[in-house]
Amino acid sequence: MTDKLGLLLADGPPATLLSHSHELWWREDAQGCLREVSASVLPLCGWPAEALLGQPVSRLLEAGRYAGDAGGRALLLARERPPRWVALHTSPLVDALGRPDGRWVLARDLTEQLRLEARLQHSERRYLELGETASEGVAVVQDWCFKFVNRHLCEFVGFPEEALLGRPFLDFILEDDHELLESNHRKRLQGVPMPMRYEYRVKTRERGVRWLEMGGSLIDWQGRPATINYINYINDVTSRKELEAQVRQLAFVDALTGLPNRRLLDDRLRMAVNQRPRTGLHGAVLFVDLDHFKPLNDTHGHAAGDQLLVTVAQRLQAAVRVSDSVVRLGGDEFVVMLTPLPAEPELARHQAESVAAKLRERLAQTYVLRLPGGPGGERCIEHPGSASIGVAVFGPQDDSPEAVLQRADQAMYRAKAAR
């Protein structure tokens, strides 16, 4: 700016470009008196240009703020209004003999820019103070790298501040959750509605993978556009996630045997029935009811009955494929769901009946139950087990999981009646 101004103005009156400019400019002589002033001085300072001609430049600039030819910042004085900060760009003038003959000065208003910078600096100090006193982890992430981390976050991940600052945020996130964070970040930048907080997994230095809940808001950071800045409030929710997993397990798993319960069976059976029309394959439900279970409970107590049920669950699981499901409905009733079975109906039925025969054989083996009591503190009893099993094959023609389970139940009662 200084070089261009010197080329334009060194030889005399203002060039056309400058004379039409909306910027504030003036020419002062060697004694520091104003000889030319642009009309833009009126809206900035409240004085008309002609009223300043012949006046010392100190009428415009605060004393002591303006020295040298290099320019700089100065306070521009105004009539009946607060002074404004300006950036000064100067170009010296010389007479025909090469002696100093004043200067041209271009003053660019900086007031709003400096006010914004002050607000940003105040905001950043406020964020830093908030971050350092927060009881949860706080991080500022810009361009996917850490720009600020508080003490709580450093302690949580097990790394010092210097090991985090400047490092990519995703370096500390479990790879399976990268897509989630990238997607949510893009949506937030685009203004797409999304949950205020969401969960992901982070890799810590000493405590392994932990679950975090993160919320955030867009901010300005060091003058960068708000659309690429982010402040994160991070909570460790690992204990809650573990509790939720236990609650889900209680909801879908039988507490005694560890098998899926009726609720989970309904979901799996519905899914299997709905897939049959698309795959053309078959499946089967085997309804298992233990024989002589009530007499065992009545004679030896519930401890014996519980031990028998656990052993039955183990025998059923050991006799089927990984793709099959073993479920305890309640009491002494179990269900085994076989999937997939062949597309040919007869072959599917044959395989289902073969599995049912194998299960009857396994469950008919004598059970040795160890119960508290007796001379050595333990007594053993032998229980001759047996079970009635009903088979219902389902395929592309079936659309009701309830009807399939009911057919298997009815087949079980027919098998029990035939014994």
Buried (B, 14 or more C-beta within 10 A) or exposed (E): EBEBBBEBBEEEEBBEEBEEBEBBBBBBBEEBBBEBBBEBBBEBBEBEBEBBEEBBBBBBBEEEBBEEEEBEEBBBBBEEEEBBBBBBBBBBBEEEEEEEEBBBBBBBBBBEEBEEEEEBEEEBEEBBEEBEEBEBBBBBBBEBBBBBBBBBBBEBBEBEEEBBBEBEBBEBBBEEBEEBBEEBBEEBBEEEEEEEEBBBBBBBEEEEEBBBBBBBEBBBBEEBEEEBBBBBBBBBBBEEBEEEEEEEEEEBBBEEBEBBBBEBBBEBBBEBBEBBEEBEBBBBBBBBBBBBBEEBBEEBEEBBBBBBBBBBBBBBBEBBEEEBBBBBBEEBBBBBBBBBBBBEBEEBBBBBBEBBEEBBEBBEEEBEBEBEEEEEEEEEBEBEBEBBBBBBBBBBEBEEBEEBBBBBBEBBEEBBEEE
